[in-house]
Amino acid sequence: MLYLCNFILTLGETILINILIISLCILGLWGGATWVVETASRMAKKLGLSDLVIGLTIVAIATSAPEFAVTVSAAFRDQSAISVGNIVGSNIFNLGFILGFVAIVSPIAIPKILFKRDGFLLFGTGILLLIFFYDLTLTFIEGTILASILVGYVIYIIKQGEEIDEEEIPEGDFKWLDIPRFIIGVATIIISANYLVDSASEIARIFGISEWIIGITIVAAGTSMPELATSIVAVTKKKHAISAGNLIGSDLFNMLGVLGVASVIKPLSIGDSEFISLVILAITLLVLLIMMRTGWKISRTEGIFLIIIALFRWGFDFLF
């Protein structure tokens, strides 16, 4: 009996410690990514890049840094479920909860270029992931293709150099102190991501929860903190339209760059139920594309619908 009590107490302490670590890691991811976004944007401005190029490249890469760190870290540890689940979960947060919330606060205007180029590429990427994951494995070659598409996309928009008035980029003049701040921010993200994966996996093992569920919920929520922070700032400044471009750009980098690089490191494998979740992801992206085209805006009603879809996707993964 005494042994059982000690076991329960030890188990409880382990769970509490891991929850504390996860909470600290989420704060680390948020803080580190905030520094990376701000400093990267100022450095890009110093180089004379346009606001749109910065928004869809530098800022999108920076806000995807937590997803990249977590996914690659999990790939090195042969935890494919967390790698893929993190990206799917981040997609749920970015284009479901966060975009839906901002649309409820104020309808989001959609520039035509964002729909025609970035929106269609996002949907096309969802379809491509279905094709690549049809055999339940994302291989080295397939990852290379995804990463190559991202490189081509970045080169294209840099050459195109178009401006979108609604796109908000962190302001401020470049200072040499931004370079060490950028490095510290990246280091904080990487360290926080590693501990987040460890603690999330430990909790999953204790409760018998699959790593996929942990990946699309706790880990995904933590790595989506930079996007959430950006959207909160936009709402408080009453500039609601800026979120769509940043969130779509971030998801493109997650699906093409993060999964691409992770599968180049080690092939990523998923189960049948996880593949169905990817099918739902592709359908969600199609729905989002339709919303973007209707009236060139995402209305409050559509924002509510996005949140409902995100809740359904969560519920599906929990039940199946």
N, C-alpha and C positions, 0 to 999 in steps of 0.2 A: 504493500500500500504506500509505504514511504517512497519506494522507488518510483511508483507511478506519479506521486505528487511532485517529486523532483523533476521527473521527465516533463510533466505538463508545465511546470514553472520555467524550465530551461527552454522548452518549445516556445512559450509565450515571450520570453526575453529575446529569443532569436527573431521572432516575427516583428516585435517592436523595434529592434535594432535595424532590421532590414527596411521597415517602413520609414524610420528616421533617415536612413541612408538614401532611400529613394527620394524623400522630400528634399534633402540637401542637394541631391544630384539635379533635381528639377530646377532648383534655384540656381545652381551652377550653370546649367544649360541656358537658362533664361539670361542670366547676367553675362555669361561669356558670349552668347549670340548677340546680345545688345551691343556689346563693345565691338564685335566683329562687323556688324551691320553699319554702325556709325563710322568707324574708322575706314572700312573698305569703301564706303560711299564717298568720304572726303578724299581719300587717295585717288579714287576714280575721277572725281571732279577735277583734281589737280592735273590729271592726265588729259583733261579736255573731253571726256566722254559725255554723250548726251544723257538727259534724265531718263529717257526710255531705255537706253542701252544699260544704264546703271541699274534701273529697276528690274529689268528682265534677266540680267546676268549677275552683276556683283551682289546686289541685295538678295536676289533669289538664291544664289549659291550660299551666301552667308546664313540666311534663315534655314537653309537645308543642311547646314553643318552638323547640327545635333543628329538628324536622321542618318547622315553619312557616317558619323562616328559610331553610333549605336549599331547600325546595320553591318558595317565592315567588321566591327569588333565581334559581333555575333557570328559572322561568317567565318572568321578565323577560328572560332570555337565550335564549328560545325553545328551551330544553332540556327538552321535555315528558317525554322518557324518564326523565330523572333525577327530575323532579317526581313523576310517578306511581310510578316504580320505588322511590323513597325511601319513599313511604307503604306500598306493598305489602311492601317489605323490612322496614320497621319493624313491620308487622303480623306478619310471620314471626318476628321476634325477640321481640316482646312476648308473643304468644299461643302461640308455639311453643317457642322455646328458653328464655326467661325463666320463663314460667308453667309449662312442663314441668319445668324444673329445680327450682323451688320445690315443686312437687307431689311430686317424687321425694324431696326432703328431708323433707317432711311433707305428708300429704293436706290439701287446701284445702277448708274448709267454705264452702259457697255460700249466703248469705242468700237467701230466696225473692224479696225485692224486687229483688235484683241480677239474678236469672234472668228474672223476669217483665217487668221494665221495661227494664233496661240491656242484658241479653243479647238479648232479642228486637229491640230497636232496632239493636243491632250487626249482627245477621243481616239485618234489613230493609235496613240501609244497604248491605250487601254486594250484595243483590239490586238495589237502586236504582242502584248504580254499574254493574252489568251492563246495565241498561236504558239508562242515559245513555250508556255507552260502546259501545253496540251499533253505532253508526256510526263507532266508533273516535275520537270527538271529544267532549270535555266542554266544552259551550258556556257562554257568559255566563249565559244563563237557567238552565241546569241547575246551574251553580255557585251562583247566587243561591238556588235552591231548597234545595240542600244546606246552605248557610250559614243559611238561614231555619229549617230543621228544627233545627239546632243551637241557635239563639237560643230557639226554642220549648221545646226540651228543657231548657235551662238555667233558663228562667223557670218551667217546670213543677216541677222538682225544688227550686227555691228556695221556691216556694209550698208544696210538699208538706212540705218540712222534716223528713224522716224521719231517724232515727238508725240507724246500723249499728254495733254494738258492736265488731266486729272491725276497723273502718276506722281506720288509724293516720294521724295527721297530725303533721308535725313540731311539737314542743312548744316552749314558751318565751314570755316576755312581750315585747310589742311595744316597740321602742325607735326613736327618731327616726332613728338611724343605719341602720335597715332600709330607709328610702326611698332614700338614695344607693346602698346595696348592691344594691337591686332594680334600679335604673337601670344600674349598672355590670354586673350580671349579664346583663341584656337586651342591652346593647351588646356584651359579650363573646360572647354567643351569635350575634348577627348577623354580627360580624366573622369569627368562626371558621367560620360557615356559608358565607360568601362564598368564603373561601380554600379550604375543603374542596371545594366544587363546582369551583373552578378546577383544583385539583390532581388531583382524581378524573377530570375530563374530559381533562386532559393525559395522564394515564397510559392512559386508554382509547384515545386517539388513537395513542399510541406503540405499543401492543400490538395495535391493531386490535380491541379489545374494545368491544362496544356500550355505549352510555351506560346502557341499561336494566340490564345486568349490574352495572355499577359502582354504579348507583343502589340496587339491591336487596341489595347486599353491603356494600361498604366504606362508602358514604354512609349506608345504613340502619343499619349497626352503630354508626357514630359518633353518629347522632342518637338511637339507642336507649339511649345511656349513662345518661341520667337515670333511666329506668325500671329499668335494670339496677342502678344504684346504690341506688335505693329498695328493690328486692327483696333485695339483699345485706344492707342494714341490717336488713330485716325478719327475714331468716334468722338473722343473728347475735344478734338480740334474742329469737329463738325465738317470733316472732309471724308464722307463715307464712301465716295466712289473709288477711292484709291485702292481699296482692299482687293478687288477682283483681280487686277493685274498681278499684284504681288503673290496672291495665293495660287493663281494658275501657274505663274512662273515657277514658284517653289515646288509645286506638284510635278511639273515637267522635269525639274532637276532630280526630284526624288525617284521618279519612275524610270527615267532614262539614265541619269548619271549614277545615282546611289545603287540601284539594283544592278546596273551594268557593271560597275566597278566591283561590287561584292561578288558577282558571279564569275568575274575574271579571276578573282582571288581563289574562290572555291565554288564549284557548281552548287546552286541552291535547289533543294528538293522540298516539295509540299505534298499534302495528302489530297484525297478526292474532295473532301469538304472544303478545304482551303481553295481549291480550284473553283468551286461553285461561288465562293466569296469573290473571286476575281471576275467571274461572269457578272455578278451583281455590281461590281465596281464599274465594268464597262457600260452596263445599262444606266447606272447613275451618271456617268459622264455624258451619255447621249441625252439624258433628261436635262442636264445642266446646259448642254449646247443649245437645246430647244429654248430653254428659259432665256439664254443670252440673246437669242434672235427675236423673241417676241417683244416688240416695242423697244428693242435695243436697251433693255434694262431688266434687272431682277427685282420684282416687286416684293412688298411685304408678305403677300400671300405665298409667293414662290419661296421666300425665305423660310416661312413656316414649313412648307413642303420639304425643303432641303433638310431641315432638322428632323422631320418625321422619317425621311429616307435614311438618315444617318442612324437614328434610333433603331429602325428596322434592321439595318445591316449589322448593328451591334447585337441585337436580339438573335438574329440568325446564327451568328458565330457562337454565341453562348449556348444556344439550344442544340446546334448540330456540330 
